[in-house]
Amino acid sequence: MEPLTLTTERLTLSTFTADDTDAVFEACQDPEIRRWTTIPSPYARHHAEQFVGRLVPDGWRDDTEYTFAVRRGDDGPLVAAVSLHHPRAGTWEIGYWTAKEHRGHGYMTEAVTALTRFAFTTLGAIRLEWRAEVGNAGSRAVAEKSGFVMEGTLRAGLLNKGTLRDCWIGAVLPSDVGLPGAHPYLPARS
């Protein structure tokens, strides 16, 4: 897929460019981003260059990961990154981080909500999953505000910096956000 742009009331979600390298590098110096995400730690400038110059374009080209830079407006500062990745039988997974100085404004919830609609309406996703290491309350709050239903804890469900960690898992279905699904859904009876 060719990179595309999504917009919300306050945000523009578009592909990263070489001009974003410094902002990505600076954002990823935050200990919270390094702690809760699988980015390298320490995070060196060459990691930002590789992310912007190779990983992001490769994901779009190979249709395996669609990563967006989140900005306030059309030309505002980089506030976050959000991506859809690893399609498995119609199920995609969402991941994200927010630059420290832009947390608490609802930007990530807005971006995740937009990307959820994109996953269901454009990619034909049948399910969108979110995972985060147990304890990452900020990420969980965004997921829940965006319509994800918490489904449980996966033991050793996340490999982060060479260590398996327990993770929360949640999911959203098209019907959870008022969209029709590609297939009927028959929930288990209690």
Solvent accessible surface area in square Angstrom, and as a share of the most:
residue,aa,sasa,rsa
1,M,70,0.31
2,E,141,0.63
3,P,60,0.38
4,L,55,0.27
5,T,77,0.45
6,L,34,0.17
7,T,95,0.55
8,T,37,0.21
9,E,169,0.76
10,R,98,0.36
11,L,3,0.01
12,T,11,0.06
13,L,0,0.00
14,S,23,0.15
15,T,37,0.22
16,F,10,0.04
17,T,68,0.40
18,A,84,0.65
19,D,136,0.70
20,D,8,0.04
21,T,11,0.06
22,D,85,0.44
23,A,40,0.31
24,V,1,0.01
25,F,50,0.21
26,E,112,0.50
27,A,12,0.09
28,C,1,0.01
29,Q,64,0.29
30,D,13,0.07
31,P,84,0.53
32,E,86,0.38
33,I,5,0.03
34,R,53,0.19
35,R,102,0.37
36,W,56,0.20
37,T,27,0.16
38,T,85,0.49
39,I,30,0.15
40,P,59,0.37
41,S,54,0.35
42,P,118,0.74
43,Y,13,0.05
44,A,39,0.30
45,R,105,0.38
46,H,111,0.49
47,H,36,0.16
48,A,0,0.00
49,E,83,0.37
50,Q,69,0.30
51,F,42,0.18
52,V,8,0.04
53,G,56,0.54
54,R,124,0.45
55,L,88,0.44
56,V,3,0.02
57,P,54,0.34
58,D,38,0.20
59,G,5,0.05
60,W,3,0.01
61,R,161,0.59
62,D,77,0.40
63,D,65,0.34
64,T,66,0.39
65,E,58,0.26
66,Y,6,0.02
67,T,8,0.05
68,F,0,0.00
69,A,0,0.00
70,V,0,0.00
71,R,35,0.13
72,R,98,0.36
73,G,33,0.32
74,D,118,0.61
75,D,135,0.70
76,G,18,0.17
77,P,65,0.41
78,L,14,0.07
79,V,0,0.00
80,A,0,0.00
81,A,5,0.04
82,V,1,0.01
83,S,12,0.07
84,L,0,0.00
85,H,24,0.11
86,H,105,0.47
87,P,55,0.35
88,R,105,0.38
89,A,104,0.80
90,G,29,0.28
91,T,15,0.09
92,W,19,0.07
93,E,26,0.11
94,I,2,0.01
95,G,24,0.23
96,Y,33,0.13
97,W,27,0.09
98,T,18,0.10
99,A,3,0.02
100,K,132,0.56
101,E,124,0.56
102,H,19,0.08
103,R,89,0.32
104,G,84,0.81
105,H,100,0.45
106,G,37,0.36
107,Y,21,0.08
108,M,9,0.04
109,T,29,0.17
110,E,36,0.16
111,A,0,0.00
112,V,0,0.00
113,T,56,0.33
114,A,18,0.14
115,L,0,0.00
116,T,1,0.00
117,R,110,0.40
118,F,9,0.04
119,A,0,0.00
120,F,18,0.08
121,T,87,0.51
122,T,76,0.44
123,L,37,0.18
124,G,44,0.42
125,A,4,0.03
126,I,66,0.34
127,R,60,0.22
128,L,0,0.00
129,E,15,0.07
130,W,2,0.01
131,R,67,0.24
132,A,7,0.05
133,E,14,0.06
134,V,63,0.36
135,G,40,0.39
136,N,18,0.09
137,A,69,0.54
138,G,49,0.48
139,S,19,0.12
140,R,68,0.25
141,A,39,0.31
142,V,26,0.15
143,A,0,0.00
144,E,82,0.37
145,K,151,0.64
146,S,8,0.05
147,G,30,0.28
148,F,8,0.03
149,V,86,0.49
150,M,43,0.19
151,E,89,0.40
152,G,34,0.33
153,T,74,0.43
154,L,62,0.31
155,R,210,0.77
156,A,50,0.39
157,G,26,0.25
158,L,35,0.17
159,L,113,0.56
160,N,1,0.01
161,K,89,0.38
162,G,72,0.69
163,T,69,0.40
164,L,110,0.55
165,R,62,0.23
166,D,65,0.34
167,C,0,0.00
168,W,41,0.14
169,I,17,0.09
170,G,0,0.00
171,A,3,0.02
172,V,0,0.00
173,L,38,0.19
174,P,10,0.06
175,S,77,0.50
176,D,67,0.35
177,V,38,0.22
178,G,70,0.67
179,L,24,0.12
180,P,119,0.75
181,G,44,0.42
182,A,76,0.59
183,H,124,0.56
184,P,136,0.86
185,Y,144,0.55
186,L,155,0.77
187,P,72,0.45
188,A,103,0.80
189,R,221,0.81
190,S,162,1.05
